[in-house]
C-alpha cells in the first residue's frame, strides 16, 4: 500500500452479478443512463448508516437485516444519484453483494467498497463502507485509520474516496465511519473520544492526500459524508479527557484554563485546517444552524410524556438520547468561496443569514486565511466555466425512512442525510 492507500477497482468485473441480472439488462441500462448526451441539472446525494452488521450481532431480539435490506433496495435507493453507505459489512453475509447488484438494476452502474482486511491483519471486519453512483467513478481508494478501540478495534475503519465525473466536472466524495462511543464508564468514553479526535486528524490528511493525488480543479466540488459519531447535539466534554494529550490540545487550540471542550467544533477546526478552508455542515446549515437529530429520536405521547420513536433496533441504553451523528460536509478550498457563494440556494432569509454568520465566525476565530498556502486544489488560476455544481441548501434534509406494517418502524437505527447539488 502506498502513502495514498489502497486503490480500488471501480468496475464490477471482479464479482459476478446475480443470476437474475443478464447482460442485455446491463446494456440497456448503459444506453439509458450513459450514452444519452444530456446535461445533468442536479445530483442528489445520500449518506446512510444502514445498521447491517454481521450475522449474530444484534441489539435486541432481531435486527431484521434481510427485511430492511430488501425494503431499502425496493423503495429508496432509486431516489438518489450518489449514495454513501456505512455499516454494510461483508463478513459472513452476502448483503453487500446483494445491495450492489440490485442497485445496478436501479441505474447505479458504478460502485466502490472498502476491502476485506488481509488475513494477516489484526482486523476481523471491513470498514463497512460503500459508495454507489449513477455516474462514472474515475478514481478511488481506501485509507484505513491507524487504530480503533473496544468493539471498533475489530473493524478496519477508515475513509473511502471516489472521484465521480458528471457534466465534465468532478464530484469528490469521501465516506467515513469513525470511532463510536459507548455508554459504559468515563474511562472508556474518554478513550473513544481521543481515538475519534485522532481519526479527525487522519481524515484531514486523507482529504489532502486524495485531492492532491487525484486532482481537485477549479469547478470541482468536494463532499465529506458519513457517520462521524460526533454528537453535535451534546458535544461538550470535560477538559480532563485530554490529560496527557498535548498534541491534540495544540491542534485544537485548547489551553489549560479551559474547563470543557467542544468536540464538534474540534471536528470543524481540524477538517478546515483551522479556517484555511471553508467547511459547511449541510444538514445543520439547512436546519437554521441547529443540529438535526439523526439517532435515537423521540415523540410526545397523548399524555405529554416523551417516548422513544424507535425501539426495535436501537439499544436500550441509547433510547431518547436525541443524537446528531450523521453528516454531509461541503468542503470549499481556500480562495474559492466566491465561486460558490453567489449561486447558493436557501429556503428562507434566515438560512442565508445563518450561513453568512457562520462564515463570519470562521474568519473571526483567529484563523489564518492564506490564499498562498492552499493544499487542496490544483490549477486555482484555471478559468471558471459558466456553470458548476453548488449545494442547494433549501432542499437538503434528514431522510427518516419510516415504514409501516413491519416489526420495525424505520429502515435503520439512524436517519439518513441528503443534499442536492445543482448545476448552475
N, C-alpha and C positions, 0 to 999 in steps of 0.2 A: 504494500500500500504506500503510495507516495504521500507527500505532505498535504495534498488536497483531498485525500480519502479515496474510497473505492469508487471507480467509475462504473456506472451501471448500464446494462443493455436496455435500451428503451423499447425494443420491439418485443413481440410475443413469440419469437422463434424458439426460445429455449423451453417453452412449455406448450403442450398440446391442448388446443381448445376442446371443450366438451363435445361429446359425440353428437349432440343435438344442434350444433352450430356448424354449418357447412361452408365450403369455400365460396359458393355462389352468394351466400348471405354476406360474407365479408366483402366481396367485390362490389355488391350493390351498396353497402354502407360506404365504401370508399368513394363510389361515384356520387352518392347523395351528399356526403359530408366534405369531401376534399376537392373533387375536380371542378365543382362549380366555382367560378371565379367571382365570388361575391365578397364585398367588403362587410366585415363583421361590425355591427353597430355597438354591441355590448357583450361583455363576458361576465357571467355570474359565477362567483367562487364560493365554495362552502368549506368550512373546517368543521370536523365532527369526530368526537371520541365515540367510537362505536360500542365500546364495552364488550368486545368479542374476545374475551380472554381464553386461554387454552381450556380444553375439556377438564372437567372435575374441579375447576376453580369457580367458586360461586360465593355470593354474599349471603343469600337467603336459601329458600328451598330450591329455587331454579332460576337461572339467568335467562332462560328461553332464547338461547343464542340462535338456534336454527330458525325459529319462528320469526325473530326480529330481522335476521339477515334476509329472509325471503320478502318480508314486507318493505324493507329499505330498497331492495332491488326492484320490486314490483311497482312501488308507488312514489319513490322520492328522487332517486339519483338522476332521472332524466330531466329534472327541473334545473340542473346546473350544468356548467361547462367545464369547470375545473374543480376537483374535489380533493381535499386533504383529509385522509382518514388517520386516526390514531386508534390503538388497541385493536388492530386487525391482524392478529398473530397467526403465524404459520404452524406452530408446534402442535403436533398430533391432531391437526384439523385441516380440512380442505376448504374452509370458509373463505379464505383469502383468494384461493384459486377460483372458487365459485363466483365471488364478487367481481373479480377482474374480468372473467369471460362472460358473465352475464352483462356486465357493463358494456362490452363490445357491441352487444345487440342494441344497446341504447345509444350508440354513437360514440362511445369513449374508445377510440381506436388506439390510444396511447396510454401507457401506464409505466410506473416505476415503483418499486417497493424496496424497503430495507432488506438486506440479505440475511439469510440464516447464518448465525455465528459459526465460525470454524469449529470443528471437533476438538481442536487443540486450545480453544479459548475457554475461559472460565465461566462463560455465559451459557444458559440453557435455552433462552428465549430471544428471538429477534426484537427489534425496536417496535414492531407492530405498525410501521408507517407505510402508507401507500398514497401515491398521487395518481388520480385518473384525469385524463384530459381528452377533450374532443379535438384538440389542435396539436400539431406535431411537437413532441418533446425532442429538442435537437441536442441537448446536453443534459447530463445528470450525474450525480454522485451521492454517496452516503458517507457522512463523517460521524463516527461514534464519539460519545463523551468518554472522558478518561475513566470515570468511575460513577457508580451509584451505590446506594446503601440500603439496608433492610431488604424488603422484597424486590426493590428496584435493582439490587445488586445482581439479580439473576437475569436481568434483561440488558441487552446491548443497546441502550437508548442512545439517541444522537439526533442528527439533523439530516433530512432527506431534501436534496436540491433538484429542481428541474428548471431548465430554460425552455420556455414554450413560445413558439412562433405564431403570431396572429397578425394579420394585415401587414406583414413585413416589419412588424415591431416585435419586441420580445418582452414577455412577462416572466420575471424571475421569481419563482415560488420556492420558499423554504418552509418545510413542515417539520414540527418537532413535538416531542412529549417529554417534559423534564421530570426531575425527581419529585415524587409525591411526598406529602407529609401525612402522617397517620395519627389518629387520636390515641396516642399511647401515653408516654411520660415526657416531661420537659426536656430531658437529656436527648431523647431520640428526635423530638421535634426540632431542637436546636441543630442536631446533626443533619437533618434533612434540609433545613433552611440553608446551612452552609454549603451543602452539596449542590443545592439548586443555584445559589449565587455563583459558585464556581462554574456551573454549566452555562449561566448567562454570559460569563466572560468568554467561555468557549464559543458560544453562539455568535458573539460579535466577531471573533476571529474567523469562524467558519464563513460568516457573511462576507467579510473582506476577502477571504481566500477564494471563495466561489465566484464572486463578481470580478475579481482580478483575473482568475484563470479563464473563465468562460466569457468575460467581456460584458460590461454594462455600458451601453452607449446612451447618449442623449436621445430622448424619445422612448427609452425603455421604462418599465415600471417594476418596482420590487415589492413583494408581499411576503411577510414572515408570519406564518399561521400555526396554530396548534393548541394543544392543552399545555399551557405553560406552568400550571399548578401554582401560580401566584394568586392568592385570593385578594383581588383588589378591593373587595368589599370589607375586608378585615386585614389590612396589610401591615399593621404595626406590630413590631416585635421588641422585646426589651434589649437594650444595648449589650447586656451580658451574653447574649447569643454570639457576639463577635469577640469575646475574650480570646486573646492569643491569635486573632485573625487580622494581624496588622496589614497584610497585603490587601485584604478585602476592604478594610477601613479606608485605606488610601484610595482605592479605586472608587469607593462610594462617597468619598469626601466627608467621612464621619470623624468627629473629634471626640475627645474623652469627656467633654462636658455634657454630651447628649445622654438622655435617659432612654430614648427609644430610637428606632429607625424604621423607615417605610420601605418595605421590600418591593412594592410596585414601583415606587419612584426609582429604586435601585435598578430595576429592570429597564426602565426607560432611559436612565442615565447611561447604563452600560451599552444598550443597543444603539444609542445615538452617539456614542463616544463622547459623552459629556457635552452634547449640544452641537458637535461638529456636523452632524446630520440631523434631519428632522424625522421624528418617529411619531406617527399618529395611530393611536388605538382606535380603529374604525368603529368597533362596537360602542365604545364609550363616547366618541365624538357624535355618533348618530343618536345616542341616548342623552343628549343635552349635558354631556360631561359626567354623567353618573355611571358607575359600573353596572353593566347588565348582569342579572343573575343567570348563570348557566348550569348550576348544580344545586341540588337539594332545595328546590323551590317550595313555597307554601301557599296555602289559601286560607280564607276565613270561613268557618262553617256557619250554619244558621244561628248558632248560639254566640257568635262572635269570637270563638276560640280559633287560634292559629293551628292549622293542621298541616302535616307533610303532604305535598302534592303527589309524590311518587313514593311507593313503599315496596314494590315487588323487587326492584333491582338495587336500590340504594341501601348501603349498610346502615344498620340501626343507629350506630354512633354518629352518623353524618346527617340524620334526618333534621330538617328545619334549620340547617346551618347557613342557608342563603349565600352561597359562594359564587364568586365570579372568577372562573379559572380558564376560560377559553377565549382565544384572541385572534384577530386579524390585524396585524400591524402593517401600516403603509410606510415604507422607508423611502425618504426623499434625500438623495445625496446632496452634500454641501454645494450650494450655489445654484440649485435647480428649482428652488421653491417657486420662483416666478413662472416657470413653465407650467406648473400645475394650478397655482393659486387662483388665477383669473378664470379657470374653467371648472372649478369645483362646484358641485350642486348640493344644496341644503334644502330641507323641507320647510324651514322657517328661519326668521331672522335670529332667533335665539341660538340655533345651531351655528350659524355663521359667527355670531358674537362670541360663542364659546370657543370656536375654532381659533379666532383671532386672539382671544385671551390666552389660550394655551400656548399659542405661538409666541406671544409677548413674554410669557413666563419662561419659555426656553431661553430667550435672549437676556432676560433679567436675572437668570440664575447664576451669573458669574461664569458662564461657559464661553470659551473662545469659539468664534465662528470664522474660521480662516479659510478663505477660498483656495489658498495655495497648498493646503495640507489635506486635500481630499483623497481618500484611499479607495472609494467605492466605484469610481467611474473612470472610464476611458473616453477619449475624444470629447471632452467637455466643450471644446470650441466648435464641434460639429454643428452645422446649421440645423435648427429645429424645423421639422416638417410642419405643414399646416395643421395636421391632426395627430393626436396621440391619446393613449389611454389615461384616464383620470378616475379617481374614486367618486362615485355618486353617493354621497353620504345620506341623501334623502331616501335611498332605497336599501340601505344596509340594515340588517336586523338579526335578532335572535330567532333561530328556527327550532321550535319546540317539538315538532313531530309527535303530536299526540295521536293515539289510536283508540278505537272503540272495539268492543266485542272480543277482547283478548284478556289473558290473565295478567297482563301488564298494561300500563296506561300510556307509556311513551316508548319510543324505539331505542332509547339508551338511558342510562342514568344521568347523562349530560344532555344539555341542549347543544345544537349547533349554532354557528355564527356564519352569516353570509354577507357578501358585499357585491356590488355591481361596479364593473369598470366600463365607463362609456368612452367611445371613440369619438372625440370631438376636437 
